[in-house]
Amino acid sequence: MSKTLVIGAGGVSHAALHKMAMNADIFGEITLASRRKFKCDAIAKSVLEKTGVSIKTAEVDAMDVAATVALIRESGADLLVNLALPYQDLKLMDACLEAGINYLDTANYEPEDNAKFEYHWQWAYQDRFREAGLTAILGSGFDPGVTSVFATWIRKHKLDSIRQVDVLDCNGGDNGKAFATNFNPEINIREVTADARHWENGDWVVTPAMTEKVAFDFPGVGEKNMYLMYHEELESMKTHFPEIERARFWMTFGDAYINHVTVLQNVGMTSIEPVMHEGKEIIPLQFLKTVLPDPGDLGEVTKGKTCIGDIITGSKDGVEKTYYIYNICDHEECYREVGSQAVSYTTAVPAMIGAAMVKKGIWNEPGVWNMEQLDPDAFMDMLNEHGLPWQVTELDGPVEF
């Protein structure tokens, strides 16, 4: 019987566990573990009520390799799905190697004490996973994840090569809060306050955070301001599609969000450097996280839609073509189905589908792989079947921004 171990009990995990339970024929016996077991128990209770499927729960410190190995062996799992924090990626990969099981995550590793997320730490595991006969899938969320699979599908079915790619991430939802992040506040704020970087003509171009803004009319949402940022799929796509001349990532933010982040940054609340507070050392950003709304609690109050996709320009038989491939997801529909808002849902469903690709033996080559390196077709079919239908349209020409 198939057995699956999931680490992490946040908003993405909540949605992913519901989707896995809806596909119990693939995932079999599921164990959910995190540092706080009560959060796992709450997810398990919701899964049972919504799907009738029982999942096991456990407590584990994901930074403790020995404890994770013991849990893997106790659960009998053949796949670990890492939905914890990206700080924990390497420790969980170490545990998978020691216990002899496959691995999948949704975001690349970054050191806790340095807001710098790059793939080289995880790519260094390539030989170890290959020699062990194990598969590790990196970044099986939406972005990274689906956005890379979109590019691979376009390259396979529509273009001979890719010249430029723009990843566009729009959340048109409204949760009614004065300030709230749509996923883990600590990770979200570290991302948006980092310098923007994009790939152009063989090198990285760096610009200050949140300084390059473009208005764009998103399908299903309308016109929103999007900002140039750095995101990890730029690194992996420019590496695995070496013909790419330019790769950029854009994300929408409202004026109120930008103003709040600016003020918080100005007063030091987004810092990851330790400070002393009443005789105790704290990290300001981690303290800020504790007073902000939990993204996992926003599903019931969030309305509107997301639109995430790629605009890709390349050539086909010597003729330049541009395609826009995207998904539109409704916050309220997500909440009705699994009790989560769309930002959690759009990460959780690709995590479930990526895990299904491993479980079914479709993505089973030993080694460490980014999503754009893998055959996209079965994954793309499952997106349409499990709540994230995609559309593709040909544009008149390349983007002008």
PyMOL commands that set and color helices and strands:
alter all, ss='L'
color gray80, all
select helices_A, chain A and resi 11-21+24-27+37-51+65-75+86-99+120-123+126-132+146-157+185-193+232-240+255-266+284-291+295-297+299-301+331-338+342-359+371-373+377-385
alter helices_A, ss='H'
color red, helices_A
select strands_A, chain A and resi 3-7+29-34+56-59+79-82+102-105+135-138+161-171+196-200+203-207+213-218+222-229+246-252+275-277+280-282+305-316+319-330+367-370+390-395
alter strands_A, ss='S'
color yellow, strands_A
deselect
rebuild
show_as cartoon
